[in-house]
Amino acid sequence: MLGPVILAASRSDRMRRLISAAPVTRQVVDRFIPGETVDDIVPVVEELTAKGLELTMDVVGEDITTPEQAAAARDAYLALVDRLRALDLGERVEMSVKLSMFGQSLPGGHALALANVRPVVEAAAAIGTTVTLDAEDHTTLDSMFAIHDELRKDFPQTGCVIQAYLFRTGADARRLAASGSRVRLVKGAYREPAEVAYQQKHEIDKAYVRILRTLMDGAGYPMVGSHDPRLISIAQELARKAGRKPDEYEFQMLYGIRGDEHLRLAAEGHRMRVYTAYGTDWYGYFMRRLAEKPANLRFFARSMLTRG
């Protein structure tokens, strides 16, 4: 029940100031966001890949209000690609981008976002890796999918994200489950109205399984974005029934959540990719992590009380 309240708070400037100013916040944020700069994050990349894990990197920040900020976001990703080049990890480290960071919500935002994200996709391809377009709220998705289709003409490995709680996602999954596609399925972490999205956990879970079956039975490459032990087991069974080998799909989980499970799946021979965010504009990302899982909120509240 607290999830919608927390998501509403993620849009509040007053709550942003209050939470950002709390002395304990930085210590809790570090659980989910292990650094603010490229220099901070390179040792994390080296540590996790040495353990047999793969990564998708997210430079956090969504509140873009000017074309100059959008260009700065593009340049931040290009700087990340430049550092990854020296590590020579190829597709073991990819990138996730939110098109809102590239100016999607600004006037002329669709064209602006495409113009800003294309150089990042090109640079990623040049070092042997790729980019996944993150899904945001439902009003942005038609633009995101159109940009995804355009990028795939030249860079077919470009991935995208679909969200199980949206009514539209079954049809999106059927369209995307084609040869060469890369699709990450998540439950969804934005506050969406009942007109477009399931509101109850059991409904979302059932939709997740239906959509995951579509992806596993299709010709693309499914990326299972979940920390739910039951859904992870179901994903393995669906992959087995579809005749998929361990390298024909992957699991993805967030940095800071169920780290032991990351290592267990990797040790069993699964591809296990850790969604690793970094940067200074962490507030929106952090609040969605609290909203997604009651345990995250309890962790934050306990830390506030213990250190307060």
Secondary structure, DSSP 8 states (H G I E B T S, - for coil): -HHHHHHHHTT-HHHHHHHHH-TTHHHHHHHH---SSHHHHHHHHHHHHHTT-EEEEEE------SHHHHHHHHHHHHHHHHHHHHHT-GGGEEEEE-GGGGTTTSTTHHHHHHHHHHHHHHHHHHTT--EEE---SGGGHHHHHHHHHHHHHH-TT-EEEEETTBTTHHHHHHHH-STT-EEEEE---S---TTTB--SHHHHHHHHHHHHHHHHHSSSEEEEE---HHHHHHHHHHHHHTT--GGGSEEEEETTSSHHHHHHHHHTT--EEEEEEESS--HHHHHHHHHH-HHHHHHHHHHHHHH-
